[in-house]
Amino acid sequence: MKLWLFALVLALLVAALLVTIYPAYTSPPPATPPPPRPDPAAAAAAPLPPETTYSFSPWDVSVNPPALASESAPVMPSGATESRTGFLSALNGDALPGDTSRPRLLYTLTDARGMVTPLLIEGAAAAAYRGQWVTVEAAFGTPANGQFAFGVPVAQVVSVRPAAAPGAGSVTPGGGGPMVRPWVTILCRYSDVPDTPKPASWFEGAISSVYPGVNHYWQQISYNQANINGSIVVGWYNLPRPKSYYTQANGEIDWWRVRDDCSAAADPDVYFPDFYGVNFWMNAGIGCCAWGGYGWPLYLDGSSKIYGMTWIGPGGYDHQGIIAHEMGHGFDLPHSAASDGINAALWDVMSNAAADCRLVDPTYGCVGAGTITYQLNRAEWIPPERKYEVAVGTRATLNLERLNQPTGANAYLMARVPVRDSTTRYFTVEARYRVGYDGHLPGDAVIIYAVDTARDTPAWLVDADGVPPWDEGAMWRVGETFFDPASNISVRVVSANATGFTVTISNDAPYSVCEDVTEIPKSECEALEALYNSMGGSGWTNRTGWLQTELPCSWYGVHCWDGHVDSLGLNANNLRGTIPPQIGQLPRLNWLDLSYNGLTGGIPDTIGGLDELVVLILNDNDLDGSLPASMGSMDKLAWVGLWHNHLSGELPPELGSLPELTNLLLGVNRLSGPIPASFANLPKLEWLDLSYNQLSGETPAGLANMPTLTGINLRYNKLYFSDTALQNRLWLLDPLSLATQTTAPSTPYLVERWQNSIMLGWLLIDYTDHGGGYQVYSAAAPGGTFSYRGITSSKATGVYTVSGLQPTTTYYFKIRAYTPPHDLQQNALYSDFTPVFAATTHDSSAAVPTLHRYTTATPTLTWNPVTWAAYYDVQVARDAAFSSSLQTFSTAGLSLTLGPLDDGMYYWRVRAVGGGRTGGWSAAQAFVVDS
């Protein structure tokens, strides 16, 4: 028997982590607030408006804290496994004060003999079977990371399945049934600390059914579904050892030694099987924290049972909230967390019991707030008829009554919203009012928790700003909407009454918010909806309110007047996609700014139906296609900004009929063709920017006579300016518009011709910068197929030699200027061609020199005649390349006598010239002077 007890005590060494720790009884240091959101929208850093939508995912891995080192798997001695059956218990522990890690959640298996085995088990499986008898298949070993005290072996669970409860005499959950859960509170003194902090009568009041006793608390919180009736307080008992004996090396209480000695001291006065839980409350400090949990066995009074237990010292039981928190863990209620998954929030006694002490009882200290629907539902305290599940693919509007002290009205206490394709994740929605134990909450509001039962701390508060103390951002009030884009779940607070709220919850359901919109016509709302869907609304930088509230005039970027949308400003908001044709369903729109985004596709023709539009700004996108001619009917349009897109095609002449147009900014596009003459008829035009396009042709002379025109930019096109008055006007407004056109070169002419090549020349254009050159084409007939022959090195070069031609052949040439894309110019510009002109190569006739060896210093060179020659060119040099000591002569005869020459080798060649023709050079011949 003694060996069995020794083994049991050894197994219970793990009890250090069977409990839950509540950090020292002061508020945690405030978290560093997040940095302000970056521009371009300065308003994004301002306080959120009262009617808005907050969109984020509470399961975003970026906000999940890293796993604790203690959560890593132990080192197992081998791959062998074995089966064990027992009661699966959850063991909660907070982080130590100042530690930013998550609350701990450990699991143990207590078998029928009371032996306890710590488990490493997958979270979802543990959540499914906790509080039940199970059989686990596991590998057993010793942890390498100090997760459990004193190296007690742990089990790495491979599989788990339900098991039948054992027979009589085995370890079973303690207590008085699901509703009545009496506790025995044992008061113990260390042998070397004789103080008695408070009389037993004080503790009887602390756990009593009189406010704020914890029996009164749990009865009210559980809607009278649970109580601790029959609880007693015994002691003070003197422990046999000093405080140091009951303290671990790290300063924390030695839970099992206190449990064993305190329960043994009280055993003569207590029949333990009558009780659900045991409180061990000490007369002096127990370390940093109060502790509590469920799953601890005791073998007393002939029965081995599992109990809820707490360990609390002075400073802990001085606060009603801490007692309620630790005994809540005794009811197997886990921690909940703030929106970061780490810190405590104000809305749940199982999260923040006393750190934010807003209500103080003169006798029992800080009074805890109520708990949340996740905990109430887990404990099965919410009646089934007062819970509503919003199934995936559905939408519901329902009344939520306040969670604390509900009036009994026909309303729900809880809405549960499962997440599609997940078996562990869901949202809870509840109404909290400042009554009863919730009387000291920050405000009356709808509160939302994101629950994932596979997490150590399942319930995380949904908080819009994520800033401690997690109060204002967590309160969802009338006109506000929570939206989780990952699951397409939204919760909109519709209205409030004296005891609750009306909410509309949509769970991935096909639904148009426009069905319920009344502040603008439905057709206008549908236009906004189409715009959101077509332009990638889910990825916008700011999409506050869009498709989530029935108040579209409060959606980000939307402004209304007199019941209609009159302004839409979504510039620099990460818009992607196309402008939908439904944009034409906003008949009162007078301002549209979608600039600095990534929109593609064309401008819909329906935009011409916006008769009230004054300002249209679509610049700095990736729009393509042509300008709709329908824009010519927008009589109030004053400002058109389409700068820096990929618009193509010709300019619609209809734009020249806009009576109010003052600014037409179409630069940096791919527009082609001429400038319509109708543009000169715009009566109020002040600024015209058509730069960096590929416009061509004669510029309308009427632009010179526009009285309101104060600015013009026609740079980097292919335009001509023949009208003198227009030239003079441009010299005054923007001379670079004249000097930067890629136009055709003028006056092409023949420079030289040879047997196999022709040199062409022309007059340069004014614009010689930014690379490019002149492209030369040739054909065998005036109307033949012209082939590309080459390009000059730059637009500053006005000659080009076409080689590879046939002798005595006429060719036809044309030339054009070319400028490559550069800077803002996204187009390759090709001018018109010059007129076609002809040139003929010479024939292959050449004078043939006579080879001689001369004994005189004045040799005479001779060659055969060419019939058409008028004279001959002769070159003499000392090398065959005709580069050294080169001399050139011309003569009408067939011979040439040279002046005195030095002795040595010479090279010479001859060609015929005459009748506008030049023959080819003869082959070089050598002669020797040896005088």
Secondary structure by P-SEA (a helix, b strand, c coil): caaaaaaaaaaaccccccbbbbccccccccccccccccccccccccccccbbbbbbbccccccccccccccccccccccbbbbbbbbbbbbbbcccccccccbbbbbbbbcccbbbbbbbccaaaaaaccccccccbbbbbbbcccccccccbbbbccbbbbbccccccccccccccccbbbbbbbbbbccccccccccaaaaaaaaccccccaaaaaaaaacccccccccccccccccccccccccccccccaaaaaaaaaaaaaccccccccccccccccccccccbbbbbcccccccccbbbbbbbbbbcccccccaaaaaaaaaaaabbbbbbccccccccccccccccccccccccccccbbbbbbcaaaaaaaccccccccccccccccbbbbbcccccccccccccbbbbbcccccccbbbbbcccccccccccccbbbbbbbbbccccccbbbbcccccccccccccccccbbbbbccccbbbbbccccccbbbbbbbcccccccccccccccaaaaaaaaaaaaaacccccccccccccccccccccccccccccccbbbbccccccccccccccccccccbbbbccccccccccccccccccccbbbbccccccccccccccccccccccccccccccccccccccccccccbbbbccccccccccccccccccccbbbbcccccccccccccccccccccccccccccccccaaaaaaaaaccccccccccccccccccccccccbbbbbbbbccccccbbbbbbbbbcccccbbbbccccccccccccccccccccbbbbbccccccccccccccccccccccbbbbbbbccbbbbbbbbcccccbbbbbbbbbccccbbbbbbccccccccbbbbbbbcccccccccccbbbbbbcccccccccccccccbbbbbbcc
